[in-house]
């Protein structure tokens, strides 16, 4: 069995296993059970075969209706596609920059970071987002076949997907250092694309302020994670209470998740 954290697909970005991470109680997340990724629109036939052989049975799409319409997913024929938009529009501004935002980015290097921090706050407080992540957990609980793999993704696989992973790993009892490391792993995976984007922007004569904002918009930062955690603390006090009160995860749900995804 292949046990690699970063999955190498021909046209799939930021594909990563969540298997192998340990919980505080010493259990381990099963391999070939849950993966996270960026968009699936560009997957090759070989990629689809890879995912089919991997055991993919569920594809959860966190993107907005606009993103889905522009770049529909490619999935193996037998996989169940579930459209669960975290935002009704793309608040991370990953796929489309507004004119107003672009003008501000030209002169204020903090624009991108502020945009991302607002999006992370909204992920925590927006009732639409809360319902979406609750639906995500409903599918996670459905994924109880031993040979069934679930994939969840957005466009870049870093913010909406990143927080989905944070919620999931927290529910399983994974320690926060491991959760942060998984969240920040995106930056290692996307480093070549990030470098190419910055080189292209410099060649186009983009301002240093604009480049900094784009760097922030296209990466993950511990400050974004901390923004979400601070908002959770303000909203509910701590992560377990947030999962219970706002994502409606019962003690039985948590037990079932741990039964499905963990092994000794």
MOFEN-V58775 format. One record per residue. N is the residue number from 1. RES is the residue in three letters. PSI is psi in radians with two decimals (NA if undefined). Layout:
<<N,RES,PSI> <N,RES,PSI>>
This chain:
<<1,UNK,2.26> <2,UNK,2.24> <3,UNK,1.39> <4,UNK,2.36> <5,UNK,-0.82> <6,UNK,2.07> <7,UNK,2.30> <8,UNK,1.79> <9,UNK,2.71> <10,UNK,-0.76> <11,UNK,0.46> <12,UNK,2.23> <13,UNK,2.52> <14,UNK,0.68> <15,UNK,2.11> <16,UNK,2.45> <17,UNK,2.48> <18,UNK,0.02> <19,UNK,2.65> <20,UNK,-0.31> <21,UNK,2.46> <22,UNK,2.59> <23,UNK,2.92> <24,UNK,-0.55> <25,UNK,0.01> <26,UNK,0.05> <27,UNK,2.91> <28,UNK,2.44> <29,UNK,2.32> <30,UNK,2.49> <31,UNK,2.75> <32,UNK,0.53> <33,UNK,-0.60> <34,UNK,2.29> <35,UNK,2.73> <36,UNK,2.68> <37,UNK,3.05> <38,UNK,-2.92> <39,UNK,2.73> <40,UNK,0.14> <41,UNK,-0.51> <42,UNK,0.15> <43,UNK,2.45> <44,UNK,2.96> <45,UNK,-0.63> <46,UNK,-0.66> <47,UNK,-0.74> <48,UNK,-0.68> <49,UNK,-0.73> <50,UNK,-0.84> <51,UNK,-0.65> <52,UNK,-0.80> <53,UNK,-0.48> <54,UNK,-0.35> <55,UNK,0.28> <56,UNK,2.12> <57,UNK,-0.38> <58,UNK,2.34> <59,UNK,1.95> <60,UNK,2.12> <61,UNK,1.94> <62,UNK,-0.01> <63,UNK,2.95> <64,UNK,2.84> <65,UNK,-0.66> <66,UNK,-0.79> <67,UNK,-0.73> <68,UNK,-0.76> <69,UNK,-0.66> <70,UNK,-0.65> <71,UNK,1.30> <72,UNK,2.58> <73,UNK,2.57> <74,UNK,2.15> <75,UNK,2.73> <76,UNK,2.60> <77,UNK,-0.63> <78,UNK,-0.05> <79,UNK,2.51> <80,UNK,2.08> <81,UNK,2.24> <82,UNK,2.09> <83,UNK,1.91> <84,UNK,1.38> <85,UNK,2.21> <86,UNK,-0.65> <87,UNK,2.59> <88,UNK,-0.44> <89,UNK,2.93> <90,UNK,1.55> <91,UNK,-0.36> <92,UNK,-0.16> <93,UNK,0.50> <94,UNK,-0.60> <95,UNK,-0.29> <96,UNK,2.22> <97,UNK,2.35> <98,UNK,2.70> <99,UNK,-0.77> <100,UNK,-0.77> <101,UNK,-0.73> <102,UNK,-0.70> <103,UNK,-0.70> <104,UNK,-0.68> <105,UNK,-0.51> <106,UNK,-0.50> <107,UNK,-0.41> <108,UNK,1.87> <109,UNK,-0.21> <110,UNK,-0.04> <111,UNK,-0.83> <112,UNK,-0.77> <113,UNK,-0.75> <114,UNK,-0.68> <115,UNK,-0.78> <116,UNK,-0.70> <117,UNK,-0.66> <118,UNK,-0.71> <119,UNK,-0.71> <120,UNK,-0.66> <121,UNK,-0.70> <122,UNK,-0.64> <123,UNK,-0.69> <124,UNK,-0.68> <125,UNK,-0.37> <126,UNK,2.11> <127,UNK,-0.59> <128,UNK,-0.78> <129,UNK,-0.72> <130,UNK,-0.75> <131,UNK,-0.66> <132,UNK,-0.80> <133,UNK,-0.52> <134,UNK,-0.72> <135,UNK,-0.65> <136,UNK,-0.81> <137,UNK,-0.57> <138,UNK,-0.75> <139,UNK,-0.68> <140,UNK,-0.70> <141,UNK,-0.42> <142,UNK,-0.38> <143,UNK,1.00> <144,UNK,0.03> <145,UNK,2.30> <146,UNK,-0.53> <147,UNK,0.42> <148,UNK,2.26> <149,UNK,2.41> <150,UNK,2.36> <151,UNK,2.40> <152,UNK,2.54> <153,UNK,2.88> <154,UNK,-2.47> <155,UNK,-0.89> <156,UNK,-0.19> <157,UNK,0.58> <158,UNK,-0.62> <159,UNK,-1.19> <160,UNK,-0.75> <161,UNK,-0.72> <162,UNK,-0.77> <163,UNK,-0.56> <164,UNK,-0.74> <165,UNK,-0.70> <166,UNK,-0.82> <167,UNK,-0.79> <168,UNK,-0.88> <169,UNK,-0.62> <170,UNK,-0.76> <171,UNK,-0.56> <172,UNK,-0.23> <173,UNK,0.45> <174,UNK,2.49> <175,UNK,2.72> <176,UNK,-0.55> <177,UNK,-0.72> <178,UNK,-0.72> <179,UNK,-0.78> <180,UNK,-0.75> <181,UNK,-0.72> <182,UNK,-0.73> <183,UNK,-0.80> <184,UNK,-0.23> <185,UNK,-0.47> <186,UNK,-0.74> <187,UNK,-0.63> <188,UNK,-0.73> <189,UNK,-0.69> <190,UNK,0.07> <191,UNK,-0.76> <192,UNK,-0.74> <193,UNK,-0.67> <194,UNK,-0.79> <195,UNK,-0.71> <196,UNK,-0.68> <197,UNK,-0.79> <198,UNK,-0.71> <199,UNK,-0.76> <200,UNK,-0.75> <201,UNK,-0.68> <202,UNK,-0.71> <203,UNK,-0.53> <204,UNK,-0.08> <205,UNK,0.41> <206,UNK,2.61> <207,UNK,2.73> <208,UNK,-0.58> <209,UNK,-0.77> <210,UNK,-0.76> <211,UNK,-0.72> <212,UNK,-0.75> <213,UNK,-0.72> <214,UNK,-0.67> <215,UNK,-0.75> <216,UNK,-0.71> <217,UNK,-0.53> <218,UNK,0.13> <219,UNK,-3.13> <220,UNK,2.66> <221,UNK,2.60> <222,UNK,-0.46> <223,UNK,-0.56> <224,UNK,-0.81> <225,UNK,-0.80> <226,UNK,-0.59> <227,UNK,-0.79> <228,UNK,-0.77> <229,UNK,-0.69> <230,UNK,-0.69> <231,UNK,-0.66> <232,UNK,-0.73> <233,UNK,-0.74> <234,UNK,-0.65> <235,UNK,-0.77> <236,UNK,-0.15> <237,UNK,-0.84> <238,UNK,2.99> <239,UNK,-0.83> <240,UNK,-0.71> <241,UNK,-0.68> <242,UNK,-0.80> <243,UNK,-0.64> <244,UNK,-0.85> <245,UNK,-0.58> <246,UNK,-0.50> <247,UNK,0.05> <248,UNK,0.69> <249,UNK,2.06> <250,UNK,2.96> <251,UNK,-0.65> <252,UNK,-0.70> <253,UNK,-0.81> <254,UNK,-0.78> <255,UNK,-0.75> <256,UNK,-0.72> <257,UNK,-0.77> <258,UNK,-0.60> <259,UNK,-0.72> <260,UNK,-0.73> <261,UNK,-0.21> <262,UNK,2.65> <263,UNK,2.73> <264,UNK,NA>>
